[in-house]
Amino acid sequence: MVQTLPSSPPITTLLLSKGRNTLGHETNLARSPIWHARPRAPEDDTVVAPVLFGHPFRNVEGRPLTTTDQRLFAHLTTTYVRLGCPADRQVPFSLSEAAGALGHEVLGGKQRSLVRASLGRLRSATFESAIRHADGHETVLGWGLIDSYLVTTKGNGKGVCCTIR
């Protein structure tokens, strides 16, 4: 039986019905070439034109994102949806939980540090999307994957806890 809040959005109900081991990740963003398996060499002049929702967008600021960052982002967005998509857009989690989601079996300072580094890259990434309107004017939107993150040593029973927004 799937437990949902009385006002849960349909996406929450759908995700919860898939079981606790299911991750939710926006398909266009998941397929986007913003996630790099390894850093690109300076001599690599490959032009990548990512598209999101049928419109091109580009990374204008921040460090390159890794596939580890993608996995953490998918974990955080899944948690957000499971919580019923709260209006404050905050996602509470622990660094240990996040390290476990990234596949670390040993959860210590190094693994928690890797999660914090990933949060820093996710926060630093800034993208621009442009939409050309029928009357010819263009709207450009600057956006990021997460607005901010907070890491505190005041535990919630799971050790160091975090919130992203």
C-alpha positions in Angstrom: 0.0 0.0 0.0 1.4 3.4 -1.0 1.2 6.1 1.7 0.8 9.6 0.4 -0.2 12.9 1.9 -3.8 14.0 1.3 -2.7 16.7 -1.1 0.2 14.8 -2.8 0.7 15.7 -6.4 0.1 12.9 -8.9 3.8 12.6 -9.6 4.4 11.8 -5.9 1.8 9.1 -5.9 3.2 7.6 -9.2 6.8 7.6 -7.9 5.8 6.0 -4.5 3.9 3.3 -6.4 7.1 2.3 -8.1 8.8 1.3 -4.9 11.5 2.7 -2.7 14.4 1.7 -5.0 13.1 3.8 -8.0 14.8 7.1 -8.8 13.0 9.9 -10.6 15.0 12.1 -13.0 13.7 14.5 -15.6 14.3 12.7 -18.9 15.6 15.6 -20.9 18.0 16.7 -18.2 19.2 13.1 -17.6 20.1 12.8 -21.3 21.7 16.2 -21.4 25.5 16.3 -22.2 26.1 18.5 -19.1 27.2 15.4 -17.1 30.8 14.5 -17.8 32.2 11.1 -17.0 35.6 12.7 -16.9 37.0 16.2 -17.4 37.3 17.4 -21.0 40.8 18.1 -22.3 41.5 21.7 -23.3 42.2 20.6 -26.9 38.7 18.9 -27.1 36.8 21.4 -29.2 33.6 19.3 -29.5 30.6 21.6 -29.6 27.7 20.3 -27.6 24.3 21.9 -28.0 22.1 20.6 -25.2 18.4 21.0 -25.5 15.9 21.0 -22.6 12.2 21.0 -23.3 12.8 21.6 -26.9 14.9 24.8 -26.4 18.7 25.0 -26.4 20.5 25.9 -23.2 24.1 26.4 -22.2 26.3 26.2 -19.2 27.6 29.7 -18.6 29.3 29.4 -15.2 30.5 26.8 -12.8 32.7 23.7 -12.8 32.0 20.7 -15.0 29.4 18.3 -13.6 30.2 14.7 -13.2 28.1 11.6 -13.4 28.4 11.4 -9.6 26.8 14.8 -9.5 24.0 13.5 -11.7 23.4 10.6 -9.3 23.3 12.9 -6.3 21.0 15.3 -8.1 18.6 12.4 -9.1 18.6 11.2 -5.4 17.8 14.7 -4.2 15.0 15.3 -6.8 13.6 11.9 -6.0 13.5 12.7 -2.3 11.8 16.0 -3.1 9.1 14.3 -5.1 8.7 11.6 -2.4 8.1 14.4 0.1 5.2 15.6 -2.0 7.0 18.5 -3.7 7.0 20.9 -0.8 6.3 24.5 -1.7 9.5 25.7 0.1 11.5 23.4 -2.2 13.7 22.2 0.7 15.0 18.7 0.7 16.4 17.5 4.1 18.9 14.6 4.0 22.1 13.5 5.7 25.6 13.4 4.2 25.7 9.8 5.2 22.5 9.1 3.3 23.8 10.9 0.3 27.1 9.1 0.4 25.2 5.8 0.6 23.1 6.8 -2.4 26.4 7.4 -4.3 27.4 3.8 -3.6 29.9 4.4 -0.8 29.9 1.4 1.5 32.2 3.0 4.1 30.7 6.2 5.4 33.4 8.5 6.9 34.8 12.0 6.5 36.2 11.4 3.0 32.9 10.2 1.7 31.0 13.1 3.3 33.6 15.5 1.8 32.9 14.0 -1.6 29.2 14.7 -1.2 29.9 18.3 -0.2 32.2 18.7 -3.2 29.3 17.4 -5.4 26.9 19.8 -3.8 29.3 22.7 -4.5 29.5 21.7 -8.2 25.7 21.4 -8.4 25.3 24.8 -6.8 27.9 26.5 -9.0 26.4 25.3 -12.3 24.6 28.2 -14.0 22.7 27.7 -17.2 21.0 30.0 -19.7 17.9 29.2 -21.7 16.5 31.4 -24.4 13.0 31.4 -25.8 12.2 33.3 -29.0 8.6 34.5 -29.0 6.2 34.7 -31.9 6.6 38.5 -32.0 10.4 38.2 -32.4 11.5 39.2 -28.9 13.6 36.8 -26.9 13.5 35.9 -23.2 16.7 34.6 -21.5 16.5 32.8 -18.2 19.5 32.2 -16.0 19.0 29.2 -13.7 20.8 26.5 -11.6 20.1 23.0 -10.5 20.0 23.9 -6.8 19.6 27.3 -5.2 21.7 26.6 -2.0 22.8 24.0 0.4 23.2 24.0 4.2 25.4 21.5 6.0 25.2 21.5 9.8 26.7 19.3 12.5 23.5 19.5 14.6 22.4 16.0 14.0 19.0 14.6 13.3 20.0 11.1 14.6 21.8 10.4 11.3 24.9 12.5 11.9 25.6 15.6 9.8 22.4 16.8 8.1 21.8 19.0 5.1 19.1 20.9 3.3 19.1 21.9 -0.3 16.8 24.4 -1.9 
